[in-house]
């Protein structure tokens, strides 16, 4: 049996020990029986009732103490994988990331969110950083193990406002990525580093894309994941207003502008980082690389999770004893009311009585 107390055990002892001492003292301090045969018999019954009542209250205190200790039975031989890896997610947030050609007519950003969730599940215990880019690169979330915050950030992630878009480079995040990886390598040299790049490869500025080669020496594994189709998908106008707004689609020469994937650019990014490229579709899960074997470990069996909780047994005992106390209190109140009733119904003295 193992215990997972809600507070430090010493603090629990300091809280419950005075209460237990008081209850034991009240148990020992039973009322003394009166003199006389009938009175002695009644007094003996009162003493026995007193001791039974306070014995049950001792059991109640012990059950409460048992409850807050949170006892449990460790499970079987399940082992938990821990990945000592820093993973940087580089996400395209240009207008094209919401082009509607994922899983039919859904925005590509939905596919990015699904794949990030798959990556989180594939590498438990890893630290994640979120880096986004459009006209500029931004570190949205530094390295953290808080995957709930990471998923929340992705859920509220929106592309750049269409009216402010001036074109973007698929490599604009290269300096910030190299800086992030270098900082991680210097602060935690024993941890491996992985990079996942999510984008469609569209270069919408005239200058050549920046190179990610400076990040290669800090990258142990990862992948470039490409989104979009050769046929292209229309892009909704993003205004930065409420998500329920429907401002329509971006147009070019009187028709809906279409964003198409550029796999040549994405394969070039993968080559610079030294990772594989994969074109993503909704009908298949991403092919994720295994983390470096030197940075994975297994937790001891039964030490994390997989515990059968036993506190519910104490909770049932507490519920039964509180039910007994409530029933007893109700009976005492009813008895007191019956004792007062005859006095309340006594006839009043008539006015002008006998002289």
DAHUNOR-V261338 format. One record per pair of residues at least 12 apart in sequence whose ideal C-beta (glycine too) atoms are under 10 Angstrom apart, sorted by the first residue. I is the first residue (numbers start at 1). J is the second residue. Records with the same first field share a line. If there is no record, write none. Layout:
I=J, J
This chain:
1=69, 71, 72, 73, 74, 308, 310
2=69, 70, 71, 72, 73, 74, 302, 303, 307, 310
3=66, 68, 69, 70, 71, 72, 310, 311
4=69, 70, 71, 72, 307, 309, 311
5=65, 68, 69, 70, 71
6=67, 68, 69, 70, 311
7=68, 69
9=68, 69
12=64, 65, 68, 69
13=65
15=64, 65, 68
16=61, 62, 64, 65, 68
17=65
19=57, 61, 64, 65
20=58, 61, 62, 65
22=57, 61
23=54, 55, 57, 58, 59, 60, 61, 62
24=54, 55, 57, 58, 61
25=54
26=50, 53, 54, 57, 58
27=50, 51, 52, 53, 54, 55, 57, 58
28=51, 54
29=50, 54
30=43, 46, 47, 48, 49, 50, 51, 54
31=43, 46, 47, 49, 50
32=46, 47
33=45, 46, 47
34=46
53=324, 325, 328
56=320, 321, 324, 325, 328
57=321, 325
59=317, 318, 320, 321
60=317, 318, 320, 321, 322, 324, 325
61=318, 321
62=314, 317
63=311, 313, 314, 315, 316, 317, 318, 319, 320, 321
64=314, 315, 317, 318, 321
65=314
66=310, 311, 313, 314, 315, 317, 318
67=310, 311, 312, 313, 314, 315, 317, 318
68=311, 314
69=310, 311, 314
70=307, 309, 310, 311, 314
71=307, 308, 309, 310, 311, 313, 314
72=302, 306, 307, 308, 309, 310, 311
73=302, 306, 307, 308, 309, 310
74=300, 301, 302, 303, 304, 305, 306, 307, 308
75=301, 302, 305, 306, 307, 308
76=301, 302, 306
77=301, 302, 306
78=298, 299, 301, 302, 303, 304, 305, 306
79=297, 298, 299, 300, 301, 302, 303, 304, 306
80=124, 125, 297, 298, 299, 300, 301, 302, 303, 304, 305, 306
81=122, 123, 124, 125, 291, 296, 297, 298, 299
82=123, 124, 125, 126, 295, 296, 297, 298, 299, 304
83=122, 123, 124, 125, 126, 127, 191, 192, 194, 290, 291, 292, 295, 296, 297
84=123, 125, 126, 127, 188, 190, 191, 192, 291, 292, 294, 295, 296, 297
85=123, 125, 126, 127, 128, 188, 191, 192, 193, 194, 220, 221, 291, 292, 295, 296
86=126, 127, 128, 129, 143, 180, 181, 183, 184, 185, 187, 188, 191, 192, 193, 194, 195, 218, 220, 295
87=116, 119, 120, 122, 123, 126, 127, 128, 129, 130, 143, 150, 184, 192, 193, 194, 195, 196, 221, 222, 291
88=127, 128, 129, 130, 131, 139, 143, 173, 176, 177, 180, 181, 184, 193, 194, 195, 196, 197, 215, 218, 219, 222
89=112, 115, 116, 119, 120, 128, 129, 130, 131, 132, 140, 141, 150, 153, 154, 194, 195, 196, 197, 198, 222
90=129, 130, 131, 132, 133, 137, 173, 174, 176, 177, 180, 195, 196, 197, 198, 199, 212, 215, 222, 224, 269, 273
91=109, 112, 113, 116, 130, 131, 132, 133, 134, 140, 153, 154, 157, 173, 196, 197, 198, 199, 225
92=108, 109, 112, 132, 133, 134, 159, 168, 170, 173, 197, 198, 199, 200, 201, 202, 227
93=109, 112, 132, 133, 134, 135, 137, 138, 140, 157, 158, 159, 160, 168, 198, 199, 238
94=132, 133, 134, 135, 159, 160, 165, 167, 168, 169, 170, 172, 199, 200, 202, 204, 235, 259
95=134, 159, 160, 161, 162, 165, 168, 202, 204, 235, 236, 237, 238, 250, 257, 259
96=108, 134, 159, 165, 168, 199, 200, 201, 202, 204, 227, 228, 232, 233, 235, 250, 257, 258, 259, 260, 261, 262
97=109, 111, 112, 132, 134, 157, 158, 159, 160, 198, 199, 200, 202, 227, 228, 235, 238, 259
98=110, 158, 159, 162, 233, 234, 235, 236, 237, 238, 250, 259
99=159, 200, 202, 227, 228, 229, 232, 233, 234, 235, 236, 249, 250, 257, 258, 259, 260, 261
100=232, 233, 234, 235, 236, 249, 256, 258, 259
101=200, 227, 228, 229, 230, 231, 232, 233, 234, 235, 258, 259, 260, 261
102=114, 227, 228, 229, 233, 280, 281, 282
103=281, 282, 283
104=233, 282
105=233, 234
106=233, 282
107=159, 227, 233, 235, 236
108=159, 198, 199, 200, 226, 227, 228, 229, 233, 235, 259, 261, 280
109=154, 157, 158, 159, 198, 227
110=227, 282
111=198, 225, 227, 228, 280, 281, 282, 286
112=154, 157, 196, 198, 199, 225, 227, 280
113=151, 154, 155, 157, 198
114=280, 282, 285, 286
115=196, 198, 223, 225, 227, 278, 280, 285, 286, 288
116=128, 130, 147, 150, 151, 153, 154, 196, 198, 225, 286
117=147, 150, 151, 154
118=285, 286, 288
119=147, 150, 194, 196, 198, 222, 223, 225, 286, 288
120=147, 148, 150, 151
121=147, 288
122=285, 286, 288, 289, 290, 291
123=147, 194, 288, 289, 290, 291, 295, 296
124=145, 147, 296
125=145, 147, 291, 295, 296, 297, 299
126=143, 145, 147, 191, 192, 194, 291, 295, 296
127=142, 143, 144, 145, 146, 147, 184, 188, 191, 193
128=141, 142, 143, 144, 145, 146, 147, 149, 150, 151, 153, 194, 196
129=141, 142, 143, 144, 150, 177, 180, 181, 183, 184, 193, 195
130=142, 143, 144, 149, 150, 153, 154, 157
131=173, 176, 177, 179, 180, 195, 197
132=153, 154, 157, 159, 160, 173, 176, 198
133=160, 168, 169, 170, 171, 172, 173, 174, 176, 177, 197, 199
134=159, 160, 161, 164, 165, 166, 167, 168, 169, 172, 173
135=160, 164, 165, 166, 167, 168, 169, 172, 204, 205
136=160, 168, 172, 173, 176
137=168, 169, 171, 172, 173, 174, 175, 176, 177, 179, 180, 210
138=173, 176
139=173, 176, 177, 179, 180
140=153, 154, 157
141=153, 154
142=180, 183, 184
143=180, 183, 184, 187, 188, 191, 193
156=243
158=238, 239, 240, 243
159=235, 236, 238, 240
160=238, 240
161=237, 238, 239, 240, 241
162=235, 236, 237, 238, 239, 240, 247, 249, 250
163=237, 238, 239, 240
164=238, 240
165=204, 238, 250
166=204, 205
167=202, 203, 204, 205, 206, 207
168=202, 203, 204, 205, 209
169=202, 203, 204, 205, 206, 207, 208, 209, 210
170=197, 199, 200, 201, 202, 203, 204, 205, 209, 210, 212, 262, 265, 266, 268, 269
171=203, 207, 208, 209, 210, 211, 212, 265, 268, 269, 272
172=205, 209, 210
173=197, 199, 210, 212, 215, 269
174=209, 210, 211, 212, 213, 214, 215, 269, 272, 273
175=210, 212, 214, 215
176=215
177=195, 197, 212, 214, 215, 218, 219, 273
178=211, 212, 213, 214, 215, 216, 217, 218, 219
179=214, 215
180=193, 195, 215, 218
181=193, 194, 195, 214, 215, 216, 217, 218, 219
182=214, 215, 217, 218
183=218
184=218
185=217, 218, 219
186=218
190=294, 295
191=220, 292, 294, 295
192=218, 219, 220, 221, 291, 292, 293, 294, 295, 296
193=215, 218, 219, 220, 221, 222, 292, 295
194=219, 220, 221, 222, 223, 275, 288, 289, 291, 292, 295
195=212, 215, 216, 218, 219, 220, 221, 222, 223, 224, 269, 273, 274, 275
196=221, 222, 223, 224, 225, 273, 275, 286, 288, 289
197=212, 215, 222, 223, 224, 225, 226, 266, 269, 270, 272, 273, 275, 277
198=223, 224, 225, 226, 227, 280
199=224, 225, 226, 227, 228, 261, 262, 265, 266, 269
200=226, 227, 228, 229, 232, 233, 259, 260, 261, 262, 263, 265, 266
201=224, 226, 227, 228, 260, 261, 262, 263, 264, 265, 266, 267, 268, 269, 277
202=228, 232, 259, 260, 261, 262, 265, 266
203=262, 265
204=259
209=265, 268, 269, 272
210=269, 272
211=268, 269, 271, 272, 273
212=224, 268, 269, 270, 271, 272, 273, 274, 275
213=271, 272, 273, 274
214=272
215=272, 273, 274
216=271, 272, 273, 274, 275
217=274
218=273
219=272, 273, 274, 275
220=274, 275, 289, 291, 292, 294, 295
221=273, 274, 275, 276, 288, 289, 290, 291, 292
222=270, 273, 274, 275, 276, 288, 289
223=270, 273, 275, 276, 277, 278, 280, 286, 287, 288, 289
224=263, 265, 266, 267, 268, 269, 270, 271, 272, 273, 275, 276, 277, 278, 279
225=266, 270, 276, 277, 278, 279, 280, 286, 287, 288
226=261, 262, 263, 265, 266, 267, 269, 270, 277, 278, 279, 280, 281
227=259, 261, 266, 279, 280, 281, 282
228=258, 259, 260, 261, 262, 263, 266, 279, 280
229=258, 259, 260, 261, 279, 281
230=260, 261, 262, 263
231=258, 260, 261
232=256, 257, 258, 259, 260, 261
233=249, 256, 257, 258, 259, 260, 261
234=248, 249, 250, 251, 255, 256, 257, 258, 259
235=249, 250, 251, 256, 257, 258, 259
236=248, 249, 250, 256
237=249, 250, 251
238=250
261=279, 280
263=277, 279
266=278, 279
267=279
275=289
276=288, 289
